[in-house]
Amino acid sequence: MSVERLLLYLKEMDVAATRIADFIRGMDEATFATDIRTQMAVMMGLALIGEAVAKLDKHDPAFSQQHPEIPWLKMKGMRNLIVHDYFRAELSVVWKTITESIPDLQMRLALLRNRHAQGE
């Protein structure tokens, strides 16, 4: 896969993660649990992240194996749950994902993008 395509997929994940963070800024879990509009926006962001992971895997299946520090399978699994069984998604799990895992993901994506942009 070309470096440009790889960077595009990583950027798509980061953009979706940034939007998720923006959607929940200043919100606590109780507010999130009652705000259906934000829930759906966040779910779409998570689905977009998972979709970018699926595209990355399709074009370069070895990439995810080279970077086991990122939970690629969990990201695709969350996408599948949201897209195929939205009403089974547990809000407490979604909240934990977006408040704990998304910031960590963004940090790791930035490191990956920087390394690959520099040709490593």
Secondary structure, 3 states (H helix, E strand, C coil): CCHHHHHHHHHHHHHHHHHHHHHHCCCCHHHHHHCHHHHHHHHHHHHHHHHHHHHHHHHCHHHHHHCCCCCHHHHHHHHHHHHHHHHHCCHHHHHHHHHHHHHHHHHHHHHHHHHHHCCC
